Amino acid sequence: MQHEQHDEGDDGHDRAEDGRAHGVHRERLGHPDELSTTHPSRVGDLWQGGGMPDVPRPDQPQQPAQPQQPAQPQQAGLAPDAAGRGTAVVTGASSGIGAASARALAAAGFHVVCAARRVDRLHALAAEVGGRAVELDVTDDASVAALAEAVADQPSVDLVLHCAGGALGMEPVVEADVDRWRRMYDTNVLGVVRVTQALLPRLRESRAGQVVVMGSIAGSEVYPGGGGYVAAKHAVRATTETLRWELHTEGIRVSEVAPGMVQTDEFALVRFDGDAERAAAVYAGTTPVTAEDVAEVVVFVATRPAHVDIDRVVVKPVLQANGHTVHRPGA
Ligand SMILES: NC(=O)c1ccc[n+]([C@@H]2O[C@H](COP(=O)([O-])OP(=O)(O)OC[C@H]3O[C@@H](n4cnc5c(N)ncnc54)[C@H](OP(=O)(O)O)[C@@H]3O)[C@@H](O)[C@H]2O)c1
């Protein structure tokens, strides 16, 4: 029977009948922390004459257009290593989209540093792709600092792909577990902030530094039960766009890949506290995007010429209209 089924999660996940799902609770998203970064604001530069030279002050007469040179990436950087495209650091590489992206980036010529908490998986993946494994908890400042230290001997760090993240639960906002919201924010948002801060000096050395963030359509849509995940992915999108503004004069590219429903082994399982039946139902009767499909998009974004920035790519199953409307012809 063919029908439209509503009340789906942004990534196609059924809305919880009861937010307190049973089953094994998998504490996968780390611990709360506070955002302590205090960037000197460059927003003021817009009105004070510094920075952002391509934006005229509103009280200045327009100058005749000058021939534009494309933004030049850093020229003084180290050469990419022997792999050809330089080094890519991939967070969340132990499963799903991160693992598939690590494989695809390696196939595209990157030397890949695979980072996540489950190092046994990382070692296997690193051996497979000829890369390196580094233990990383993106919610832990010391662990992030150790990542930066671990890649200090890489000839360059040219790409940081942020895949560490995920969702916890589907409770309505009024029933939200605040600690889960905090952990989702810490991993999805502050994880991107911490790792970017730690590796930015290396990206600045690169000839073509690039940050690619795994966002979600949950960063631009809302849906009932999306709650803390939707809020976190909106913040991921806002952070990514802000970062692009702040880095564009340095020739560092900042991109978001925003998938809809992707069938991975663990995303829904983690969201529903290990309830395999409920996790499987997310993908029942439809054809989701695969982690490999998303990885192909990541490679496309990561292999454009240095002057080309792909701001945001949305990649969804054909059968998914939006975050909570999925066609299930096989149901
Ligand atoms: N699947 C979807 O439908 C979908 C759709 C849109 C966006 N996304 C986003 O895509 C990303 C990957 O999702 P996925 O489907 O591949 O899920 P997944 O298989 O559950 O992968 C999540 C990854 O994040 C890592 N991770 C979680 N917490 C971490 C922490 N504190 N420190 C370091 N690594 C951590 C996990 O590794 P360890 O547990 O080993 O640390 C794992 O490798 C997430 O950001 C997710 O929000 C997924």
PDBQT file of the ligand as one rigid body, heavy atoms in Angstrom, charges set to zero:
ROOT
HETATM    1  N1  LIG A 401      21.662   9.228  10.120  1.00  0.00    +0.000 N 
HETATM    2  C1  LIG A 401      20.914  10.278   9.800  1.00  0.00    +0.000 C 
HETATM    3  O1  LIG A 401      19.735  10.135   9.447  1.00  0.00    +0.000 OA
HETATM    4  C2  LIG A 401      21.508  11.657   9.844  1.00  0.00    +0.000 A 
HETATM    5  C3  LIG A 401      20.831  12.669   9.152  1.00  0.00    +0.000 A 
HETATM    6  C4  LIG A 401      21.339  13.968   9.188  1.00  0.00    +0.000 A 
HETATM    7  C5  LIG A 401      22.487  14.238   9.884  1.00  0.00    +0.000 A 
HETATM    8  N2  LIG A 401      23.126  13.244  10.560  1.00  0.00    +0.000 N 
HETATM    9  C6  LIG A 401      24.335  13.603  11.303  1.00  0.00    +0.000 C 
HETATM   10  O2  LIG A 401      25.437  12.910  10.760  1.00  0.00    +0.000 OA
HETATM   11  C7  LIG A 401      26.391  12.664  11.785  1.00  0.00    +0.000 C 
HETATM   12  C8  LIG A 401      26.724  11.183  11.806  1.00  0.00    +0.000 C 
HETATM   13  O3  LIG A 401      25.522  10.453  11.973  1.00  0.00    +0.000 OA
HETATM   14  P1  LIG A 401      25.456   8.886  11.697  1.00  0.00    +0.000 P 
HETATM   15  O4  LIG A 401      24.130   8.587  11.118  1.00  0.00    +0.000 OA
HETATM   16  O5  LIG A 401      26.658   8.431  11.003  1.00  0.00    +0.000 OA
HETATM   17  O6  LIG A 401      25.412   8.367  13.213  1.00  0.00    +0.000 OA
HETATM   18  P2  LIG A 401      26.319   7.311  13.994  1.00  0.00    +0.000 P 
HETATM   19  O7  LIG A 401      26.603   6.119  13.162  1.00  0.00    +0.000 OA
HETATM   20  O8  LIG A 401      25.662   7.142  15.322  1.00  0.00    +0.000 OA
HETATM   21  O9  LIG A 401      27.698   8.098  14.156  1.00  0.00    +0.000 OA
HETATM   22  C9  LIG A 401      27.906   9.041  15.150  1.00  0.00    +0.000 C 
HETATM   23  C10 LIG A 401      29.394   9.175  15.314  1.00  0.00    +0.000 C 
HETATM   24  O10 LIG A 401      29.639  10.204  16.255  1.00  0.00    +0.000 OA
HETATM   25  C11 LIG A 401      30.612   9.749  17.158  1.00  0.00    +0.000 C 
HETATM   26  N3  LIG A 401      30.473  10.441  18.422  1.00  0.00    +0.000 N 
HETATM   27  C12 LIG A 401      29.379  10.565  19.189  1.00  0.00    +0.000 A 
HETATM   28  N4  LIG A 401      29.666  11.256  20.298  1.00  0.00    +0.000 NA
HETATM   29  C13 LIG A 401      30.986  11.565  20.224  1.00  0.00    +0.000 A 
HETATM   30  C14 LIG A 401      31.888  12.255  21.070  1.00  0.00    +0.000 A 
HETATM   31  N5  LIG A 401      31.490  12.772  22.249  1.00  0.00    +0.000 N 
HETATM   32  N6  LIG A 401      33.160  12.398  20.683  1.00  0.00    +0.000 NA
HETATM   33  C15 LIG A 401      33.581  11.881  19.512  1.00  0.00    +0.000 A 
HETATM   34  N7  LIG A 401      32.789  11.213  18.668  1.00  0.00    +0.000 NA
HETATM   35  C16 LIG A 401      31.501  11.058  19.035  1.00  0.00    +0.000 A 
HETATM   36  C17 LIG A 401      30.391   8.247  17.266  1.00  0.00    +0.000 C 
HETATM   37  O11 LIG A 401      31.596   7.580  17.628  1.00  0.00    +0.000 OA
HETATM   38  P3  LIG A 401      31.957   7.025  19.072  1.00  0.00    +0.000 P 
HETATM   39  O12 LIG A 401      30.696   6.562  19.721  1.00  0.00    +0.000 OA
HETATM   40  O13 LIG A 401      32.928   5.921  18.772  1.00  0.00    +0.000 OA
HETATM   41  O14 LIG A 401      32.604   8.176  19.760  1.00  0.00    +0.000 OA
HETATM   42  C18 LIG A 401      30.046   7.909  15.818  1.00  0.00    +0.000 C 
HETATM   43  O15 LIG A 401      31.218   7.663  15.087  1.00  0.00    +0.000 OA
HETATM   44  C19 LIG A 401      25.771  13.193  13.088  1.00  0.00    +0.000 C 
HETATM   45  O16 LIG A 401      26.236  14.502  13.312  1.00  0.00    +0.000 OA
HETATM   46  C20 LIG A 401      24.290  13.230  12.758  1.00  0.00    +0.000 C 
HETATM   47  O17 LIG A 401      23.603  14.191  13.536  1.00  0.00    +0.000 OA
HETATM   48  C21 LIG A 401      22.667  11.956  10.550  1.00  0.00    +0.000 A 
ENDROOT
TORSDOF 0
